Amino acid sequence: MTGLYSLPTEEAAFESFCGGNLGGEHESCVEIAVIPRTGTASSYILRDSKPEGAGRELRFTVAELNAFAVGWVKRHGLAV
């Protein structure tokens, strides 16, 4: 898929995955949402919840995000 950064995201519903400085003022969370209006859950937005990360985001196709997730799990010896 091309043009991920041109897709509107106003209606994106983010889910947070937190860790690090739990309970602190600047909770360390990674937020992810399906990019709406693509017809399927085929593209995602990934962003940082901390103030210094505001307005910055990465967008991935499902294939790209899955490849990253599988690679991360393998590299770190994690079990799912």
Phi, psi and omega per residue, in radians:
M1 nan 2.332 3.083
T2 -1.911 2.810 3.077
G3 1.347 0.452 -3.129
L4 -1.016 -0.611 -3.093
Y5 -1.366 -0.119 3.086
S6 -1.669 -0.106 -3.133
L7 -1.336 2.433 3.101
P8 -1.222 2.537 -3.085
T9 -2.279 0.208 -3.081
E10 -1.005 -0.539 -3.074
E11 -1.701 0.166 -3.112
A12 -1.145 2.354 3.106
A13 -1.854 1.855 -3.045
F14 -1.470 2.535 3.028
E15 -2.016 2.415 -3.092
S16 -1.828 2.447 3.004
F17 -2.139 1.949 -2.963
C18 -1.980 2.738 3.082
G19 -3.135 3.128 3.133
G20 1.599 -2.052 -3.084
N21 -1.480 1.140 -3.089
L22 -0.944 2.292 3.083
G23 1.410 -0.064 3.132
G24 -1.325 2.998 3.141
E25 -1.076 -0.620 -3.109
H26 -2.028 1.227 -3.130
E27 -0.871 2.388 3.136
S28 -1.524 1.686 -3.131
C29 -2.181 2.539 2.927
V30 -1.836 2.271 -3.119
E31 -1.987 2.422 -3.118
I32 -2.376 2.530 3.113
A33 -2.611 2.618 2.979
V34 -1.250 2.406 3.049
I35 -1.304 2.062 -3.097
P36 -1.174 2.831 3.031
R37 1.165 0.357 3.048
T38 -1.672 -0.035 3.107
G39 1.589 -0.506 3.106
T40 -2.527 3.031 3.057
A41 -1.482 1.094 -3.043
S42 -1.861 -0.034 3.125
S43 -2.592 2.558 -3.000
Y44 -2.333 2.699 3.021
I45 -1.944 2.350 3.088
L46 -2.154 2.291 -3.130
R47 -2.567 2.893 3.117
D48 -1.693 2.465 -3.108
S49 -1.514 -0.258 -3.081
K50 -1.222 2.597 -3.106
P51 -0.939 -0.687 -3.125
E52 -1.211 -0.231 3.078
G53 -1.700 -0.005 -3.082
A54 -0.987 2.330 3.099
G55 1.476 -0.116 3.126
R56 -1.768 2.394 -3.141
E57 -2.649 2.768 3.019
L58 -2.103 2.524 3.116
R59 -2.152 2.429 -3.075
F60 -2.403 2.627 2.915
T61 -1.339 2.873 3.121
V62 -1.076 -0.643 3.131
A63 -1.132 -0.731 3.124
E64 -1.143 -0.785 -3.124
L65 -1.147 -0.711 3.100
N66 -1.116 -0.733 3.122
A67 -1.078 -0.730 3.086
F68 -1.089 -0.859 -3.081
A69 -1.057 -0.793 3.137
V70 -1.118 -0.773 3.115
G71 -1.074 -0.735 3.133
W72 -1.104 -0.815 -3.130
V73 -1.066 -0.799 3.141
K74 -1.122 -0.808 -3.084
R75 -1.075 -0.606 -3.080
H76 -1.722 0.096 3.064
G77 1.111 0.564 -3.124
L78 -1.511 2.683 3.065
A79 -1.962 2.463 -3.141
V80 -1.964 nan nan
